Amino acid sequence: ICFVVTKSFLLTCCLPIFLMGMRYYFSRKVILHYLDCALHTDMSDIEQYYMKPPGSCFWVAVLDGNVVGIVAARGNEEDNTVELLRMSVDSNYRGKGIAKALGRKVLEFAMLNNYSSVVLGTTAVKMAAHKLYESLGFKHVGVIEHYALPGMTRSLLERMFFQVRYHRYRLQLREE
């Protein structure tokens, strides 16, 4: 279509490169803003957000003296659920069962504290993350299309070149 409209072979060849560049730029911009937002909120004071509130906790996986993974849990007394948050494993240590062990720690915490279910939300694109949650017993309960990450401006260009799907999962531990 570009060639028919412009009659320019050069422009036709450059357009896909330009579009991929814009996608990369906006993806990077959004992710860096999201990380900056996280580092200036809950991750800037883990003790305040995850260690002091009742029904909340934070675990760190350490291997050979190095932090290789983290996970947080935050309880919600209104609906008697625990939300699994901030699960992350260093890319050099993925596929070694660390995320599964961290996930099981949250489930154990939820059972010991008599929560009825564990919930989580993820924007993970990799299928391995979704398979991990399902292997822990979580059921996929919905998707929010065009989700806005913290730090997103929702500008037209941002919406054109970067879209996020937010997946919700739930693991029912016991009936209320």
C-alpha positions in Angstrom: 0.0 0.0 0.0 2.8 2.4 0.9 4.5 1.8 -2.5 1.2 2.3 -4.4 0.5 5.6 -2.5 4.1 7.0 -2.5 5.7 5.3 -5.5 8.9 5.3 -3.4 10.7 2.1 -2.9 13.0 3.7 -0.3 10.0 4.9 1.8 8.3 1.5 1.5 11.5 -0.2 2.8 12.0 2.3 5.6 8.4 2.3 7.0 8.6 -1.1 8.7 11.9 -0.1 10.3 10.4 3.2 11.5 7.3 1.4 12.9 9.5 -1.2 14.8 11.6 1.6 16.1 8.5 3.4 17.4 7.3 0.2 19.1 10.7 -0.3 20.7 10.8 3.4 21.9 7.4 3.4 23.5 7.8 -0.1 25.0 11.0 0.9 26.6 9.6 4.3 27.8 6.6 2.6 29.4 8.6 -0.1 31.1 11.2 2.3 32.4 8.4 4.6 33.8 6.8 1.5 35.4 10.0 0.4 37.1 10.7 4.0 38.2 7.2 4.1 39.8 7.7 0.8 41.5 11.1 1.8 42.9 9.6 5.0 44.3 6.6 3.3 46.0 6.4 -0.1 47.5 9.9 -1.3 46.5 11.5 1.8 48.1 10.3 0.8 51.5 9.6 -3.0 51.5 9.4 -3.1 55.3 6.6 -0.5 55.4 4.6 -2.0 52.5 5.1 -5.7 53.1 6.5 -6.5 56.5 4.6 -4.3 58.9 1.0 -4.6 57.7 -0.8 -7.7 59.1 -1.3 -10.4 56.5 1.6 -9.3 54.4 5.1 -10.6 53.9 8.1 -10.5 51.5 10.5 -13.3 50.7 13.9 -13.3 49.0 15.5 -16.3 47.3 19.2 -16.3 47.8 21.6 -18.7 46.0 25.4 -18.6 46.6 25.0 -15.3 48.5 23.2 -13.6 45.6 19.5 -12.5 45.6 18.0 -14.4 42.7 14.3 -13.9 43.2 11.6 -12.1 45.2 7.9 -12.4 45.9 5.5 -10.4 48.1 2.1 -11.1 49.6 -0.4 -8.7 50.8 -3.5 -9.7 52.7 -7.0 -8.3 52.2 -9.2 -8.8 55.2 -12.4 -7.6 53.4 -12.6 -10.6 51.1 -10.1 -12.8 53.0 -7.7 -13.1 50.1 -3.9 -12.8 49.7 -2.5 -11.1 46.7 0.7 -12.5 45.3 2.8 -9.5 44.1 6.2 -8.6 42.7 7.3 -12.2 41.8 10.5 -11.9 39.9 13.5 -14.2 39.3 16.8 -13.1 37.9 16.9 -14.0 34.2 20.1 -16.0 34.7 18.4 -18.3 37.2 15.0 -18.9 35.4 13.9 -22.4 34.8 15.5 -23.7 38.0 12.3 -23.9 40.1 13.0 -20.7 42.0 9.7 -19.0 41.0 7.7 -22.2 41.8 9.3 -22.3 45.3 8.5 -18.6 45.9 4.9 -19.2 44.7 4.6 -22.1 47.1 5.9 -20.0 49.9 3.0 -17.5 49.3 0.5 -20.4 49.2 1.9 -21.8 52.4 1.6 -18.4 54.0 -2.0 -18.0 52.9 -2.9 -21.4 54.3 -1.2 -20.8 57.6 -3.0 -17.5 58.0 -6.4 -19.0 57.1 -7.0 -17.0 53.9 -9.7 -18.5 51.6 -7.9 -17.7 48.3 -4.8 -16.3 46.7 -5.1 -13.9 43.7 -2.6 -12.4 41.3 -2.5 -10.2 38.3 0.2 -10.2 35.7 1.1 -8.5 32.4 3.6 -11.2 31.6 3.9 -11.9 27.9 5.9 -15.1 28.2 3.7 -18.2 28.4 6.1 -19.7 30.9 4.8 -17.3 33.6 1.2 -18.3 32.9 2.1 -22.0 32.9 3.9 -21.5 36.3 0.7 -20.0 37.8 -1.4 -22.8 36.4 1.1 -25.4 37.7 0.7 -23.9 41.2 -3.1 -24.5 40.9 -4.2 -21.0 39.9 -7.2 -20.6 37.5 -7.3 -17.9 34.9 -10.3 -15.7 35.7 -10.1 -12.9 33.2 -8.2 -10.5 31.0 -8.3 -6.7 30.9 -7.3 -5.4 27.4 -5.5 -2.1 27.0 -4.4 -2.1 30.7 -2.6 1.0 31.8 0.5 0.4 33.8 1.4 2.8 36.6 3.5 5.5 34.9 1.7 5.3 31.5 0.6 8.6 30.0 -2.1 6.9 27.8 -1.1 9.3 24.9 -2.3 8.4 21.4 1.2 7.3 20.3 1.7 5.2 23.5 -1.6 3.5 22.9 -0.8 2.8 19.2 2.7 1.3 19.9 2.3 -0.3 23.3 -0.6 -2.3 24.6 -0.8 -4.4 27.7 -3.1 -7.3 28.6 -3.6 -7.8 32.3 -4.4 -11.4 33.3 -6.1 -12.2 36.6 -5.6 -15.5 38.4 -7.2 -17.0 41.5 -6.5 -20.1 43.6 -9.3 -21.0 45.9 -7.9 -22.6 49.1 -11.2 -23.2 50.9 -14.8 -22.1 50.8 -16.0 -19.2 52.9 
